[in-house]
Amino acid sequence: MDIKIIYEDKDVLVVDKPAGIVVFCEAPAEASAKAGQIYLIDELIKQRPELKNVGDQPRYGIVHRLDK
């Protein structure tokens, strides 16, 4: 899945999150219970592996969601 990047600079990455995709999974046990679930953070890390260096798992620097 290709996540559309709306804006990017050295500190911020703004994406257009497709509807219905969960941003990240709080608990590993929950992730295994939802086998096959697509998480936004996993798709972003595929495109930008350096995101693993920002913040801690599972959020990796995600700080706000506009849909909640």
Contacts in CASP RR format, 6 or more apart in sequence:
PFRMAT RR
TARGET T0000
AUTHOR 0000-0000-0000
METHOD contacts of the structure
MODEL  1
MDIKIIYEDKDVLVVDKPAGIVVFCEAPAEASAKAGQIYLIDELIKQRPE
LKNVGDQPRYGIVHRLDK
1 18 0 8 1.000
1 38 0 8 1.000
1 43 0 8 1.000
2 47 0 8 1.000
3 15 0 8 1.000
3 16 0 8 1.000
3 17 0 8 1.000
3 18 0 8 1.000
3 40 0 8 1.000
3 43 0 8 1.000
3 44 0 8 1.000
3 47 0 8 1.000
4 15 0 8 1.000
4 16 0 8 1.000
5 13 0 8 1.000
5 14 0 8 1.000
5 15 0 8 1.000
5 16 0 8 1.000
6 14 0 8 1.000
6 15 0 8 1.000
6 16 0 8 1.000
7 13 0 8 1.000
7 14 0 8 1.000
8 14 0 8 1.000
13 44 0 8 1.000
13 48 0 8 1.000
13 51 0 8 1.000
15 40 0 8 1.000
15 44 0 8 1.000
17 23 0 8 1.000
17 40 0 8 1.000
17 65 0 8 1.000
17 67 0 8 1.000
21 38 0 8 1.000
21 39 0 8 1.000
21 40 0 8 1.000
21 43 0 8 1.000
22 37 0 8 1.000
22 38 0 8 1.000
22 39 0 8 1.000
22 40 0 8 1.000
23 39 0 8 1.000
23 40 0 8 1.000
23 41 0 8 1.000
23 62 0 8 1.000
23 65 0 8 1.000
24 39 0 8 1.000
24 40 0 8 1.000
24 41 0 8 1.000
24 58 0 8 1.000
24 59 0 8 1.000
24 60 0 8 1.000
24 62 0 8 1.000
25 31 0 8 1.000
25 34 0 8 1.000
25 37 0 8 1.000
25 39 0 8 1.000
25 58 0 8 1.000
26 58 0 8 1.000
31 37 0 8 1.000
31 39 0 8 1.000
41 51 0 8 1.000
41 58 0 8 1.000
41 59 0 8 1.000
41 60 0 8 1.000
41 62 0 8 1.000
44 51 0 8 1.000
44 60 0 8 1.000
45 51 0 8 1.000
45 52 0 8 1.000
45 60 0 8 1.000
51 60 0 8 1.000
51 61 0 8 1.000
52 60 0 8 1.000
54 60 0 8 1.000
54 61 0 8 1.000
55 61 0 8 1.000
END
